[in-house]
Amino acid sequence: SLLDFLSPQPMEWFWSAVATARRSFYEALRHGEPQVLHFVDETFSAQNFPQASEHELRQRRRTWQELLRRFQKYGHFSTGNLVTPLEGGDACFTEMLQAISLSQSRVWCESYIFDNSRVAEIFFTALRDAASRGLDVVLLVDYIGAFALRQDWVRELRNAGCDVVFFNPVLPASLCVGPISFRDHRKIMICDEVGFCGGMNIQEEVGEELFGTSRFYDVHAKLQGPCVADLAEVFRDSLKEAGGHVVRNPIDPPARIEPGVYVQILQSNVRQRRRTLQKVMAKSIDGAHESVLLTTAYFFPPTFLKGALLRVPARGAHLSLLLSGSSDFFPLPGDLLAQSHFLRNFLRDTSEERVKVYLYEKRHMHAKHMCVDGVFSTIGSFNFDLYSARRNLEVGVAVFDRNFALKMQDLHMKRVAESRRSFYSDWMYHQPLVRAACAVAFSLVRLSGRNVFDGLDCFQRKWLLRKASLTFLLEEQSAQFIATSMMWGLE
């Protein structure tokens, strides 16, 4: 029986492995603990928080020391880094193209969307020229997101020596690595010792006067320091998930930049049961003492993130949500309808004093960043929806630094000043026909996000336990089943 399988003697090897892993984990924590204590003590000082009492500062130090200790098991972390926020496509694309032109060894690019626009052609030319110079160039794009990528560009890149990889193509079936809904939503670029990560795709919608149409508002981050090697590991993970036909070795960590900041690279890979990005975001929201400033698109979060957000005002902290008030769906704004249904219930259950919701209507809000207590920030490809939480490959950068957090707060508040605040009393939350349309849209979004329809739920713990139990019964007790089934009349 399964109880025999779980008995102490057959499971000795298992508990021995667990003990070894636990010892390794705590050794790593002890190695990183002085760095954590240093950064937390330096951050929560009377100079940074002049209004806080010494008792409040001690309490916040304890909270964030414990949080950062827990977070260390969720991904690689390092100090001595420089992280620069890049607001808008023009600023971001200019930095990325310059980094490509200055690279001397490698250019690794990963994007969910790579269209056939003018800005995409500029990046295609830069990648082709880099490959022609003898650099190691890899372009990894999602098959669905980059469906508009021109095939003649692909041929030219490959002829120049660039490896072009399409993630999870529908055809041919031999290259398919999962259900059609399993997509690579990460946005990563590695140019020698410089990295880029955030919410921007290679498309004209995010560009402005220089590179596009200004339809989307987005924010990216430029990374320098040892964290670039950790970001490269996530890129290598994406190559592996794409089928492993193209592989790359780990890169050496770049030199530290003093004084530098504390950075942790997080990811979501449901097939490998890595949900470190979701766990850190939820736990950091739960650890907020003062405020949570969240900027995101497609706001219909899963239950665990919704619960974390609802607990923010319950603890007396302030929650500011900056969401999109302009849709990128055509012809029906299904994302806004579903978001409105969620917001109606969310605003009903929270107080207007501590929860403020803003809708940015000038452009489609595509940025994805968060700031907690003015010290902890995240930026990446993760949307607060079911697709990012349960399905897509995602990546995020977590930064514990007061100055960087203030920059992210400024970006949030600058767009808040241009947005319209939404209240529970707004007419759209109470008009019957609008409410019905919003409820239908939300139900369709929730239904389409369920893993049970795409097979990815087989990577959850309960399914793995069922599989292990069934495998044990079939392998270990098949002879007993066959023998007893042949004993007719046995009672």
N, C-alpha and C positions, 0 to 999 in steps of 0.2 A: 504494500500500500504506500501511499504518499507519506504517511507517518514514518514508515521504515526508512524511506529515502532521506527524511529530515532528521533522523536520529543522530546522536552525537558522534558515533564512530564513523559512519560514512561521510559525515560532514566536517571531519577534522581538517581536511585540506582546505575547505572553504573558510573556516574560521581562522586558520593560520594565515591565509592570504589576506583576509580582512585585517588582522592584527598588523601584518607587515605594511599594508597600505596606510593604516592609521598612523603607525609610527613615522612613515615617510611624510605624511601630511603634516603632522605636528612638528616635525623637524623643520619643514619648510616654513611653517608659521612662526616658529621661534626665530628663524633666520630673518624673516621679514618684520617681526614685531617691533624692533627698535626703530625702523623706518616709519612704521605706522604711528607709533607714539610721538616721534619727532614731528611729523607733519600735522597731526591732530593738535598737539600742544601749541605749535607755532601758529596754527590757523585760528584757534579759539583763544585769542588774546584780547585784552582790554582795548588795544589799539584798533583791532578790526571790529569789535563789538562794544563801543563805549557805553551803550545804553544798558547792557546786560550786567547783572550783579555777578560777583565771584561765584556764588552758589549756582547760578544758571550756567555759567561757563564750565564749571566742574561737571555738571550734569550732562551738558552737550559733549564735553570731551569723552566721558564714559560711554555715551551712546554711540558716538562715531568710532571710537576705538574698537568697540565690540562689533559694530557693523563691518568695518573694514577688515577685521580679523576673519569674520565669516565669509566675506566676499572673496578672500584670497583663494578659497577652494574652487571658485567658479571660473577662474581664468588666469592667464599670465598677467603679472603686474610688474611694474618697474618704476624707478624714480629717475630724475635727471632728464626729463623730457620737456619739449616745448610744443604746445598745442595752440594753433591760431585759428579762430573762427573765420570763415569766409562767407560773407553774406552776398547772395545773388550770383547768377551764372557768370556774369562778366568777370567779377573778381576771382571766382573759383577757376573758371576755364583758363584765364590768363596765367594763374599760378601753375596749373597742371601742365599747360603747354610749355611753359618755361622750364619746368622740371624735366619734361621729356627731352627737350632740346639740350639740356645740360647733363643728362645721364650718360654714363660711360660704361655701364656693365649690364643693367637690366631695366626693363619697363614691363611691369605686369599690370594689366588692366582688367577689371571685372565690373560689368554693368548689367543691370536688368534690362534697360532699353538702350539700344544703339540704332538710331533711325537713319534716314537717308538725307538729312537736312544739310545746310551749308556748314554748320558747326560740326556735324558728324564727319563731313568731308575733310575739315581741317584736322580733326583728330586722326582720321584714317591716314592722311598724308604724313602727319607727325610720327605715327606708329610705323608706317612703311619706311620712312627715312631712317628711323632708329634701327630697324632691322637691317637696312642696307648698310649702316655703319658697323654692323657686326654685333650689335647688342642682342641680349636674350630678351625677346619680345613675345609676350603671351597675351592674347585677347580672349577672354572668357565672357560670353554673353548668354543670356537666357534665350532659348529658342522662340518662345512666344513673344517676349518683350522686344527682341531684336528681329522680329519677322520682316521688318522693312529694310534691314541691312542689305545693301546691294551685293549681289553675288560676284560681280566683277571686282569689287573692293576686296572681297574675301580671297579671290584668286590672286590678286596682286600682292596681298599681304603674305600669303603662303609662298608665292614665288620669291618674295624677298627674304624668306626665312622665318617668318612669324608663325607661331602656333596659334591657330584660331579654333576655339572650342565652343560648340553650341551645347548648352546645358539641357538635358532631357528632351531631345527632339522627338516629335511624334513619328516621323518617318526618317530613316528606316527603323524598323522595330528593334533591330539588333543594337542600336545606340540608345534606345529608351532605357532610362534608369529608374522609372517609377511612374505612378499615375500622372495623367496630364496636368493635374492641379498642383503637382510638386514642382515649385519654381525656385529659381535662384534670384532672390531679391537684394542681394548684397551689392554695394557700390564701393569698390576698393581700387586704389592705384598705388603701386610701389615703384618708385623711381630711385634706384640706388639706395640712399639713406634717407629718403623723404617719402612719406606716405600720405594718402588722402582717403578720407572716409566720411560718409554722411548720407544725405538723402538725394543727391543730384545724379540723374542719369545723363547720358550723352545724347541730348535732344535739344531742339531749338526752343521749346516751351520755357525752359529755365533760363535761357540767355536773355540779355536785355539789349541795350543799344548796339553793343559790339557783336553779340553772338546769338541773337534770337528774337523772340516775339513778346517776351515779358508776360506770358500767360500764367506762369507759375512763380511763386515765391519760395525760395529754398535756401538752405544753409548747409555748408560743408565744413570740414576741418582739415587743416594741414598739420601733419605730425612729424616731429623730428626727435631723434633720440632712440634709446633701446626699445621703446614700444613699437617701432616700425618692424622689428623682427617678429614681434608677437602678432602684428597685423598680417605679416606675410604668412604666418602659420594658418590663419583663417583662409587666406587665398589658396594655400596648398590643400586645405580641407575641401574647398570648393572643387578643385581639380579632381580630387579623389572621388567626391560624390558625383562628378560628371562622368565617371566611368573609369578613371585611372589610366586612360590611354596617353595622356600627357602628364608628366610628373616633374616636379622640381625639388631640389634639395633645400633644406633650411638655410636661411641667410644668417650671417654673423650679426650680432647686435651692434648697431651704430654706437659711437662714443656718447657718453653722458654729456648733457648740457647743464651747466650749473648756473643758478641753483636748481632750476628744473622743477617739474611738478610730478605728482603721483598719478600714474595712468594705468588703467586695467582694460584689456581688450576682451570683449564679451561676444558671444555668438549664440545662435539658435540653430540646431540641426536635429530635427525630430527623429530622423532615422538612426542617429547615433545616440539618441536620448540625452542630448545636450541642450538644456534650456537655461543656460546661465544668464542670458540677457534678461529673460522674463523674471527670473528669481531676484536678480539684483535690483531691477526697477521696482518690483513689488515691495521688497524689504526696505529699500531706501525711502519709498513713499511712507511706509509704516513707521519709519524712524524720524519723520519730520517733526520738529518742535515748533517751528515758526511758519514756514511757507513751502508750498510746492507750486512752481510755475511750469506748466506743461504746454508745449506747442506741438500740435500734431495734426495730421490729416486723417480722414476716414475714421471718425471717432465713434466706434461701437465696440468697446472693450469687452473681453471675456470676463467671466464672473470673478476670477481672482483679482484682476486689476480693478474692476469696478468696486469690489469690496475694499481694496486698499485706498482708493480715492474717497470713498464714503467715510472712511475712518479718519481722514485728515481733519475735516471740520469738527468731528466728534471729539477730537483731542484738543480743540481750541486753536488749531493752526489754520492758516488761510490757504485757499486753493484758487489758482487762477488758470483758467483753460482758454487758450487761444486756438480756435478751430477755423476750418475753412467755411466761408459763407458763399463760396463760388464753386460750382461743380465742374469736374472734368469729364462727366458722363454725358453722352449725347445719344438720342435726343431728350431722354428723361433724366433728370438729376437724381438718380437712385441713391447716390451716396448721401446727398443732403436730406432726402426724405427719411432714410433709415437713421441718420444722425439725429434728426428732429424728434423721432419717436423715442430714442434713448434719452435725449436731453430733457424731454418733458417729464419723464419719470425721475430723472436725476435731479432736476431743479425742484421738483415737488418734494423730494425727500431731504433737501438740504436748505440751509438758511442763506438768504441773499447777502447777509453781512459777511459771512466767511467764505462763500463760494461765488466766484464771479466768472461768467462764461462770455467770451467775446467771439464774434464772428467776423473774420477778415474777408471783405467782399471785393476789394480792389482787384485781387488776383486769386487764383487757386492756391490755398495754403498747402504747400507740400513739405515744409520743414518738419523735422522730427527731433526735438531736443527738450530737455527737462532740466530744471535747477531746483535743488532741495536745500532749504535753510541757508541759501547763499554761499554754500561751500562745496556741494557735490553736484556734478553736472553729467549728463549723458547726451550723446549725439550719435546718430547712426541711421540705419535703414528701417528701423522697427516702427510700424504703425500700431496704434492701439485698436487692433481689430483681430478677428479670429484667424485670418489668413497668416498674419505675421506670428501670432502666438502659437498656432497649432500646425502650421504647414510649411511655410517658406523657409529657405535658408536666409538668415539675417545676421547682421553684424552691428556692434555698437562700441563706442569708446566712452569709458567712464573716467572722469577727471575729478580728483579731490584737490581743489585749489581755490582760494578766496578770490584772487584776481580774475581767473578764468570764469568763475561763477558770476562775478559782477558783469563781465562782458556778455554772458548769455542772458542775464537778467535785463541788461540794456536792450538787447535785440528783441526780447519778448515785450518789454514795456513800450518800445518804439512802435511796434506793430499794433499793440493794444490801443495806443492813442489814435490809430487810424481805423479802428474797428468799431463795430456796433455791439453794445452789450445786450445779451439776451436774458429776458426775465420769464418766470413761469406764467406771468400774466399776459404774455404776448399772444396775439390772436391766433397765430398758426398752431399753438398748442391746444386750442380749444374748439376750433372750427371743425365740425363733424366730418366733412368730406376730406379735409386735409389730414385729419387724424387717421382716417381709414386708409388713405393712400400711404401715409408714413408707416402705419402698422404693417401693411402688406410688404412694403419695401424692406422693413426691418426683419420680418419673418423670412423673406427670401434670402437676405444676407446671412442670417443665422443658419438657415438650412444649408446654404451653399458652403458654409464654413465648417460644417460637421465632418470630422474625419471618417465617420462610418460610411460615407459615400465615396471615399477615395482609397480606402484600405490602409491609410497611414495610422489608424488607431491600433494596428497590430504591434506598434512600437511602444505602446503604453505598458505600465507595470502589470496591470491585471491580465493583459493579453499574453505577456511574456510568462507569467506564472502559469496560466492555462496551458500554454505551449509546452512548458517544462514538465508539467504534470502528465500531459498526454504522451509526451515523448518517453517519459519514464515508464508509464504503464505499458506502452507498446513494445519498448525494448526489453524491459526487465521481467515483465509478467506475461508475455505473449504465450509462452509454453504452458503456463498454468491455465490461462484462459482456454487454450485449445484443448488441453486434457480434460478439464471439467466440462467443456461443451460436448464432449463425446460420451459422457457418462449418462446415458438416457435413464430416466427414472430415479436419478439421484435426488434425494430430498435433504 
